């Protein structure tokens, strides 16, 4: 099925692109280039490409790869925003007074991103092959993350669950478990649900 790119208004394409042009240098300076290996950041850039190209496969890869994680992030963020209590800590940095409001405000893309993805899925449908492509991409990204980023940053949780590295099991063994967890624990259930909902 071909996608109807005409449903995407020009103002959205331009606004999204402008946002990326602001976010990239700010994040680079504040967090370093390794931060762009987060699955959510890759999804952010991918949706920018989707808005201009209408790639249903790339949209579906974003959906199967991060949509569930983004929804959990939103649950964590809004729960703390409304109650003051931390659920999982995924959005803890959004309440860090040491970070500027501008820097934290840029991370509100986590709120907008799943809305855009869901809207485009309703319009264009879901491409089942995304499961395999997203798994391949994730494995490449996880390997790069493991070898190129600071363990204290714990990008994509390759060094431990949560914000800090774990020291209970050997690092290589834990990393192997992460390589299995994402495809089986996140991508496959997301794929089955997306296929049911949007096809």
C-alpha positions as CSV (number, residue, x, y, z in Angstrom):
1,X,0.0,0.0,0.0
2,X,1.4,3.4,-1.0
3,X,1.4,6.2,1.6
4,X,-0.5,9.4,1.0
5,X,2.2,12.0,1.9
6,X,-0.3,14.8,1.1
7,X,-1.9,14.3,4.6
8,X,1.3,15.7,6.1
9,X,1.0,19.5,6.1
10,X,4.0,21.5,5.1
11,X,4.0,23.5,8.3
12,X,4.4,20.2,10.3
13,X,7.3,19.2,8.1
14,X,9.0,22.6,8.5
15,X,8.3,22.9,12.2
16,X,9.6,19.4,12.9
17,X,12.8,20.0,10.9
18,X,13.4,23.3,12.6
19,X,13.0,21.6,16.0
20,X,15.6,19.0,15.0
21,X,18.0,21.8,13.9
22,X,17.7,23.4,17.4
23,X,17.8,20.1,19.3
24,X,20.9,18.6,17.7
25,X,23.5,21.2,18.6
26,X,22.0,21.7,22.1
27,X,22.0,18.0,22.9
28,X,25.5,17.6,21.4
29,X,26.8,20.3,23.7
30,X,24.9,19.3,26.8
31,X,25.0,15.5,26.5
32,X,27.6,14.6,24.0
33,X,27.3,12.6,20.7
34,X,26.7,9.3,22.5
35,X,23.3,10.5,23.5
36,X,22.1,10.3,19.9
37,X,22.4,6.5,20.2
38,X,19.3,6.4,22.5
39,X,16.6,4.5,20.7
40,X,14.2,7.5,21.3
41,X,16.6,9.9,19.6
42,X,17.0,7.6,16.6
43,X,13.2,7.4,16.5
44,X,13.0,11.2,16.6
45,X,15.3,11.6,13.6
46,X,13.5,8.8,11.8
47,X,10.1,10.4,12.1
48,X,11.6,13.5,10.6
49,X,12.6,11.4,7.6
50,X,9.1,9.8,7.5
51,X,7.4,13.2,7.4
52,X,9.3,14.1,4.2
53,X,9.4,10.7,2.5
54,X,6.2,8.9,3.6
55,X,8.2,5.7,4.3
56,X,5.8,3.3,5.9
57,X,8.6,0.8,6.7
58,X,10.6,3.4,8.6
59,X,7.5,4.6,10.4
60,X,6.7,1.0,11.3
61,X,10.2,0.4,12.6
62,X,9.8,3.4,14.9
63,X,6.5,2.0,16.1
64,X,7.7,-1.5,16.8
65,X,11.0,-0.2,18.3
66,X,10.0,2.6,20.6
67,X,6.3,3.3,20.7
68,X,5.8,1.1,23.8
69,X,8.8,2.6,25.5
70,X,7.7,6.1,24.8
71,X,4.2,5.4,26.2
72,X,5.9,4.1,29.4
73,X,8.1,7.2,29.5
74,X,4.9,9.4,29.3
75,X,3.2,7.4,32.1
76,X,6.3,7.9,34.3
77,X,6.5,11.6,33.4
78,X,2.9,12.6,33.9
79,X,2.5,10.4,37.0
80,X,5.3,12.4,38.7
81,X,4.1,15.7,37.2
82,X,0.6,15.2,38.6
83,X,1.4,13.4,41.9
84,X,5.0,14.3,42.7
85,X,5.9,10.6,43.1
86,X,8.4,8.8,41.0
87,X,7.2,5.6,39.3
88,X,10.1,4.2,37.3
89,X,12.6,7.1,37.1
90,X,12.7,7.1,33.3
91,X,11.8,10.8,33.2
92,X,13.7,11.7,36.4
93,X,16.0,14.1,34.5
94,X,12.9,16.2,33.6
95,X,12.7,17.2,37.2
96,X,16.4,17.9,37.7
97,X,16.7,21.6,38.7
98,X,20.4,21.5,37.6
99,X,19.2,21.3,34.0
100,X,17.8,24.4,32.4
101,X,14.1,24.5,31.6
102,X,15.0,25.0,27.9
103,X,17.0,21.8,27.9
104,X,14.3,19.8,29.7
105,X,11.7,21.4,27.4
106,X,13.4,19.9,24.4
107,X,12.8,16.5,25.8
108,X,9.1,17.0,25.6
109,X,9.4,15.5,22.2
110,X,8.8,12.3,24.1
111,X,5.2,13.5,24.4
112,X,4.7,14.5,20.8
113,X,6.5,11.6,19.2
114,X,4.0,8.8,20.0
115,X,1.1,11.0,19.0
116,X,2.6,11.6,15.6
117,X,3.5,7.9,15.2
118,X,0.0,6.7,16.1
119,X,-1.6,9.3,13.8
120,X,0.5,8.1,10.8
121,X,-0.1,4.5,11.6
122,X,-3.9,5.2,11.5
123,X,-3.4,6.9,8.1
124,X,-0.9,4.5,6.5
125,X,-1.0,1.2,8.4
126,X,1.7,-0.9,9.7
127,X,4.4,-2.7,7.7
128,X,5.1,-6.2,9.3
129,X,8.6,-6.5,7.9
130,X,9.5,-3.7,10.4
131,X,10.1,-6.3,13.1
132,X,13.1,-7.8,11.3
133,X,14.6,-4.5,10.2
134,X,14.2,-2.9,13.6
135,X,15.8,-5.9,15.3
136,X,18.8,-5.7,12.9
137,X,19.1,-1.9,13.5
138,X,18.7,-2.3,17.3
139,X,21.5,-4.9,17.4
140,X,23.9,-2.6,15.5
141,X,22.9,0.3,17.8
142,X,23.3,-1.7,21.0
143,X,26.8,-2.9,20.0
144,X,27.8,0.7,19.2
145,X,26.3,1.9,22.4
146,X,28.2,-0.8,24.4
147,X,31.6,-0.1,23.0
148,X,31.4,3.7,22.3
149,X,29.5,5.3,25.2
150,X,30.3,6.0,28.9
151,X,28.9,3.2,31.1
152,X,27.8,5.9,33.6
153,X,25.5,7.3,31.0
154,X,24.0,3.8,30.5
155,X,22.5,4.6,27.1
156,X,19.8,2.1,26.1
157,X,20.5,0.4,29.5
158,X,23.3,-1.7,28.0
159,X,25.2,-1.6,31.3
160,X,22.3,-2.1,33.7
161,X,18.6,-1.6,34.3
162,X,17.8,2.0,35.2
163,X,20.2,4.9,35.4
164,X,23.3,3.2,36.6
165,X,25.5,0.2,35.6
166,X,24.8,-3.1,37.3
167,X,27.5,-5.2,39.0
168,X,25.6,-8.3,39.9
169,X,26.4,-10.4,36.7
170,X,29.3,-10.1,34.3
171,X,28.9,-7.2,31.9
172,X,29.1,-9.3,28.8
173,X,26.5,-11.7,30.1
174,X,24.2,-8.8,30.9
175,X,24.7,-7.2,27.5
176,X,23.8,-10.5,25.8
177,X,20.6,-10.6,27.8
178,X,19.8,-7.0,26.6
179,X,20.4,-8.1,23.0
180,X,17.8,-10.8,23.5
181,X,15.4,-8.7,25.6
182,X,14.6,-5.9,23.2
183,X,13.6,-8.2,20.2
184,X,11.7,-10.7,22.4
185,X,10.4,-8.5,25.2
186,X,9.7,-5.2,23.4
187,X,9.7,-5.6,19.6
188,X,7.8,-8.9,19.2
189,X,4.9,-8.0,21.5
190,X,4.7,-4.5,19.9
191,X,4.7,-6.1,16.4
192,X,1.8,-8.4,17.3
193,X,-0.3,-5.6,18.8
194,X,0.5,-3.2,15.9
195,X,-0.3,-5.8,13.3
196,X,-3.6,-6.5,15.0
197,X,-4.6,-2.8,15.4
198,X,-3.4,-1.3,12.2
199,X,-3.6,-4.0,9.6
